[in-house]
Amino acid sequence: MIGKLRGIVDSFGEDFVILDVAGVGYIAHCSARTLQRMPKAGEPAELSIETHVREDMIRLYGFRSDAEREWFRLLQTVQGVGARVALGVLSALEPEVLANAIATGDKTAISRAPGVGPRLAARMAAELKDKAPAFAPVDPSLIALTDAVGAGVAPQPVADAISALVNLGYPQVQAAAAVAAALKSAGEGAEARVLIRLGLRELAR
């Protein structure tokens, strides 16, 4: 089994890169994010590899990091999620954002991935919620804040700040994370306008 490839970028396809390793061209299927961040043709590159073996073919999947590869594996433990859908999810969401979306049950963010409808997004969030913190650092205060907002018991300034950031076009999970960070610096009694300003500063980093 192949776990890692280090070589020279030969060329790109719609959803794959050909990596020249000592004169042998390996086709590695990748997420759109991975392909966008690959070096140019002729430059050195390294990919973590997941090898799928079937009776009629061997297919390699390439990732920028071991963490991204672990998410690829984890996503496929959910019924209805195959390799294509898993790559679509990783194309739409960074591993850290995906971890937060699952931990906070943000089905809207998850369903932004191609091939993921509301029902599948809900299943992914439910089945992977307890596993997400093991694959990426998830802030416990973010989970508590999201749960409070969902239950309608969050302080009004907090709910207003998150709503304002969502209305500006930020995904719910990113808006909640930004407001959670803002609360740490501004304090529990901060007004909505202060949380919005500090939240926007977090999002701009």
Summary of the structure (lengths in Angstrom):
residues: 205
radius of gyration: 19.4
end to end distance: 39.2
largest distance: 62.7
contacts: 654
relative contact order: 0.09
helix: 51%
strand: 18%
